[in-house]
Amino acid sequence: MGQSRCYQGHRCARVSPVNEDWEERTAAAWATFDDYAEADAADFRAVIDALVAELPADSPLGPFEQACAWDSTGHSDRAVPLYREALARGLSGYKGRRAKIQLSSSLRNIGQADEGVKLLTPELDAPSDELDDAVRGCLALCLSSLGRDREGLSLVLGALAPHLPRYQRSMANYARLLVEPED
């Protein structure tokens, strides 16, 4: 399989007939999401389903986009199996990482935060990208749901520290000390 450019210039798996036009139309559909009222959620999901219908039956992008649509319209329970299917079909790279983040969030929403922690913890050691803070934020929420607030706060402070105009070193140390005992 070759590679194609998709959202924000990242490399994504190319699955025929997916092409730049399909990616652009999918991005355009998502750009209209906020135009749909809550009562029109099914209409938005129908737009995504129509785009997915253009994909081969075994494409990992289909269940991923559908999971995103269910998740974004308040149905984490319907999104979970679709995220799992997308990952099982080989969704990788940027969208694969997004799927893991979003699946973890959905798992937390349906009371399975422990599974979300197991899914996201390895992502802390994955190659760095713009999703690093989202990994840490979502993992922190999963940890908090499990009563592990100090670990979650440590992750969030660690993610925040590099973005501060000052106190980066102090915040990073405070984050570390939340989970490591002082000597």
C-alpha positions in Angstrom: 0.0 0.0 0.0 1.2 3.5 -0.8 0.8 6.6 1.3 -1.3 9.6 0.8 -1.5 13.0 2.5 -4.4 13.5 4.7 -5.5 15.9 7.5 -2.9 18.4 8.5 -0.2 17.0 6.1 0.2 13.7 8.0 0.8 10.5 6.2 -2.1 8.1 6.3 -2.6 4.7 4.8 -3.8 4.8 1.2 -6.7 2.6 0.6 -8.1 2.6 -2.9 -10.3 4.4 -3.9 -9.3 6.9 -1.1 -7.6 9.8 -2.6 -7.1 13.4 -1.9 -10.6 14.3 -3.1 -12.1 11.8 -0.7 -10.0 13.1 2.2 -11.0 16.7 1.3 -14.7 15.8 1.1 -14.4 14.0 4.5 -12.6 17.0 6.0 -15.3 19.3 4.6 -18.0 17.2 6.1 -16.3 17.4 9.5 -15.9 21.1 9.1 -19.8 21.4 9.0 -20.3 19.3 12.2 -21.1 22.3 14.3 -23.8 23.4 11.8 -25.9 20.4 12.9 -28.2 20.8 15.8 -28.3 17.9 18.3 -31.6 16.8 16.9 -29.8 16.5 13.5 -27.1 14.1 14.6 -28.4 11.3 12.5 -28.2 13.5 9.4 -24.5 14.2 10.1 -23.9 10.5 10.6 -25.6 9.9 7.2 -23.2 12.2 5.5 -20.3 10.3 7.0 -21.9 7.0 6.1 -22.3 8.1 2.5 -18.5 8.9 2.3 -17.7 5.5 3.9 -19.9 3.8 1.3 -17.3 4.8 -1.3 -14.6 2.9 0.5 -13.7 -0.8 0.0 -15.6 -3.0 2.5 -12.3 -3.9 4.3 -11.0 -0.3 4.7 -10.0 0.7 8.2 -11.0 4.2 7.4 -14.7 3.3 7.2 -15.2 2.2 10.8 -12.9 4.9 12.0 -14.9 7.7 10.4 -18.1 6.1 11.6 -16.8 5.7 15.1 -15.8 9.4 15.1 -19.3 10.3 14.0 -21.0 8.2 16.7 -18.6 9.5 19.3 -19.0 13.1 18.3 -22.8 12.8 18.5 -22.8 11.4 22.0 -22.8 7.7 21.5 -19.5 6.4 22.9 -21.1 2.9 23.3 -21.7 2.7 19.5 -18.2 4.2 18.7 -16.2 1.6 20.8 -16.7 -1.4 18.5 -16.1 0.7 15.4 -12.8 2.1 16.8 -11.8 -1.5 17.7 -12.6 -2.7 14.2 -10.6 0.1 12.5 -7.6 -0.7 14.6 -8.0 -4.5 14.0 -8.1 -3.7 10.2 -4.8 -2.1 10.5 -5.5 1.6 11.0 -2.1 3.1 11.9 -0.1 6.2 11.8 -1.7 9.5 12.7 -5.3 8.2 12.4 -4.4 5.1 14.3 -3.1 7.2 17.2 -6.2 9.3 17.0 -8.3 6.1 17.1 -6.5 5.0 20.3 -7.0 8.3 22.0 -10.7 8.5 21.0 -11.3 4.8 21.9 -9.8 5.3 25.3 -12.0 8.3 25.9 -15.1 6.4 24.8 -14.1 3.4 27.0 -13.8 5.8 29.9 -17.3 7.2 29.1 -18.8 3.7 29.3 -17.1 2.8 32.5 -14.1 0.9 31.1 -11.4 3.4 32.1 -9.0 0.6 33.0 -9.0 -0.6 29.4 -8.4 3.0 28.3 -5.3 3.2 30.5 -4.0 -0.1 29.0 -4.5 1.2 25.5 -2.9 4.7 26.0 0.0 3.9 28.4 2.2 2.5 25.5 1.4 5.7 23.6 3.5 7.7 26.1 6.6 6.0 24.6 5.4 6.3 20.9 7.2 8.7 18.6 6.3 12.2 19.5 3.8 14.2 17.5 1.1 16.9 17.9 -1.1 14.3 19.7 1.2 13.8 22.7 -0.7 16.2 24.9 -4.1 14.7 23.9 -2.7 11.2 24.9 -1.7 12.6 28.3 -4.9 14.5 28.8 -7.1 11.5 27.9 -4.9 9.1 30.0 -5.2 11.5 32.9 -9.0 11.4 32.7 -8.9 7.6 32.6 -6.6 7.5 35.6 -8.8 10.0 37.5 -11.9 7.8 36.7 -10.0 5.0 38.4 -9.2 7.1 41.5 -5.6 7.6 40.5 -5.8 11.4 40.5 -2.2 12.1 41.4 -0.9 10.1 38.4 -3.4 12.0 36.2 -2.4 15.4 37.5 1.2 14.5 37.0 0.6 13.7 33.4 -1.3 16.9 32.8 1.3 19.1 34.5 4.0 17.4 32.6 2.1 18.1 29.3 1.5 21.7 30.3 5.0 22.6 31.5 6.6 23.0 28.0 3.9 25.4 27.0 4.4 27.8 29.9 6.4 31.1 29.3 8.1 30.5 32.6 8.4 27.9 35.4 8.8 25.0 32.9 11.4 23.3 35.1 9.5 23.8 38.3 6.2 22.4 36.9 8.0 19.4 35.3 9.6 18.7 38.7 6.3 19.1 40.5 4.7 16.7 38.1 7.4 14.1 38.7 7.2 14.5 42.5 3.4 13.8 42.4 4.2 10.2 41.5 7.8 9.7 42.7 8.6 9.8 46.4 11.0 12.4 47.6 14.3 11.1 49.0 
